Amino acid sequence: MSVAAATSATTEHGRNRNILPWVVLGVGLLASFVLFSFIQDAVESVARLRFERQASDARRVIDVRMHSYAGVLYGLRALFTSDHPVGRVEFHRFVESLDLKHRYPSLESVNYLTYVPASDKKRFEEAVRRDTSVDPRGYPEFEIKPPGERRGYYVIVYLEPMAGFEFAFGLDLGTNPNAVDPDALAAAVRLTRDSGQLTASGLQLRIKSRGKEYIGLAMRLAVYRNGMPVNTEEQRRAAFLGSVGAGFNVEDLMKGVLDEETVRYMRFWLYDAGSAIEPLDSSSSSEKRLLFDSNQLIQISSARPGRDDPGSVFTRVLPMEVGGRIWEVHFNAPKHAVIGGIDALLPWIMLAGGLVSSMLLFGMFYSLASSRSRAVAIANEITKDLRESEEGLRNSAEQLQALSRRLVDVQESERRQFSRELHDRVGQNLTALSISVDILKTQLPGNGNEAFRSRLDDAAALLESTSGAIENVMSELRPPMLDDYGLLPALQWYANEFSSRTGIQVSVDGDERIERMTQASEIALFRIMQEALNNVAKHAHARRVHIALERSDSQFIMSVSDDGVGLDAATTPVSRRRPGLGMVTMRERTQAVGGQFEIGAASGHGTRVVVRIPC
């Protein structure tokens, strides 16, 4: 019986050993497909973020351009609300000073529309015909068009440039039978008069001018008599003088929204989704009007088809308000074009690697189960493979560290570039605007309109506040004191700013004669200090923070200590502590410059962060 039992036990043990390789193979295959699905989803998520960022950037470009064109109309309205009457020659000179061709390339024309009561029609037409202020010949054939008697006329009387747009001179926008939707156009004119806000018609205008044909859109802004109240709709109608308008080329407006490479695979459509103020036409308000298709920007042979399979494309719809209208920008791009070849292959490479690894493990365990004599040799092979894997992991860790340093450098470069762009573009423009407002204030007569002077004061205060906000943003992005004076003054400056903002007392100690370290080290220490103070403000409940910067023979040492609640080291086991994102960021920045990062309890209570960077 004992021999039989031993034989049975041996047979059962052999069966168990024969099952093990198949179990390993099944687990390996399952893990490979799970990893494949995970990496595929991760690659697609990263590509989607890239697509959405490109879409958001394009929408922001459109928004900035429309704001700049709206600024032209507000400038024209300011011209007409001055104390001096504005004639044709003043309007002509003002528009010439704008340099539309170079500063606003998609802005085709600007105009001034005046309201003419029926009783003044004949007198108005005669006055325009005799106007020789710009053209010595006058305009002997001028008449309001279309002809006919109406209660009032909304007539385009000033137009720049005139060449190529003669068809619009004298046009009554309140009754324009040649428009695509005359009723909607007339309603838009009335809405401009009654709302006092910047309005757009939302209607495409097919324009033939100066040897080219294009699709245009128009915006208008009401002009009211100076000094009259405009708080209610009735008051605005009573004070209405006319409106300033601008027409722009939609295709030129959209050029450069996406770079040439991106526009070949990413397509976008611009729709007018209706009024943001009130519906202009109940029959059309439910339908979106297509204003632009990006296929117009590329050659027909390379144009993408209208729609793709929804499962194979990224899509996004971004709304924006323009002149009282809701515009929607629909973006569409094939996933394979956004993801790219290498990223698309990565999940398959991982799947193939997982399958190969599973088969290798299966063969290894099968060999172990079938032959004990080869166990030692296989163990040696496993040891070799593990060492190679360990070396590979070490190399991967070094590559990740190098990538981290590169990401930090790119981030700092982008911050520096963005800060410079804010200073060179926005800052200079704000300064120019402030100077212009001051000039306007000095040119007002002593007994001038106090309401207008008050508005100028409000505008100057707003400009000063905006300039201060821009300077704060530039300082947060890239403190100029860090580049100009070094780390210690930058730490002292930021400590003062932090104290003012949070009420936490921050003191900074250091030798002002300490020599400058490398730019990368100064940036790393400054960012670590920022992150440490942010952690204090969020979690420490501290009242005081002390920052010390010193140098030993071979290293720079910076410490940040607070008197807050500290680390809960007594109640939380080390194995369960999970570092937060801020702590990980500080550690990575330290390692990126070859330093050492330490965090622990401060003397007494609180937390102390110490960073050591070699000289």
Secondary structure, DSSP 8 states (H G I E B T S, - for coil): -HHHHHHHHHHHHHHHHHHHHHHHHHHHHHHHHHHHHHHHHHHHHHHHHHHHHHHHHHHHHHHHHHHHHHHHHHHHHHHHTSSS---HHHHHHHHHHH-HHHHSTTEEEEEEEEEEEGGGHHHHHHHHHT--SS-TT--TT---BS-S--SEEEEEEEEES-TT-GGGTTBBTTS-TTSSSHHHHHHHHHHHHHH-S-EE----EEEEETTEEEEEEEEEEEEE-TTS--SSHHHHHHHEEEEEEEEEEHHHHHTTSS-HHHHTT-EEEEEEEEESSS-S-TTTTTS-EEEEEGGGGS-GGG---S---GGGEEEEEEEEEETTEEEEEEEEEEHHHHH-HHHHHHHHHHHHHHHHHHHHHHHHHHHHHH-GGGHHHHHHHHHHHHHHHHHHHHHHHHHHHHHHHHHHHHHHHHHHHHHHHIIIIIIHHHHHHHHHHHHHHHHS-TT--HHHHHHHHHHHHHHHHHHHHHHHHHHHHS-HHHHHH-HHHHHHHHHHHHHHHH--EEEEEE-TT-----HHHHHHHHHHHHHHHHHIIIII--SEEEEEEEE-SSEEEEEEEE-SS---TTTS-GGG----HHHHHHHHHHHHTT-EEEEEE-SSSSEEEEEEEE-
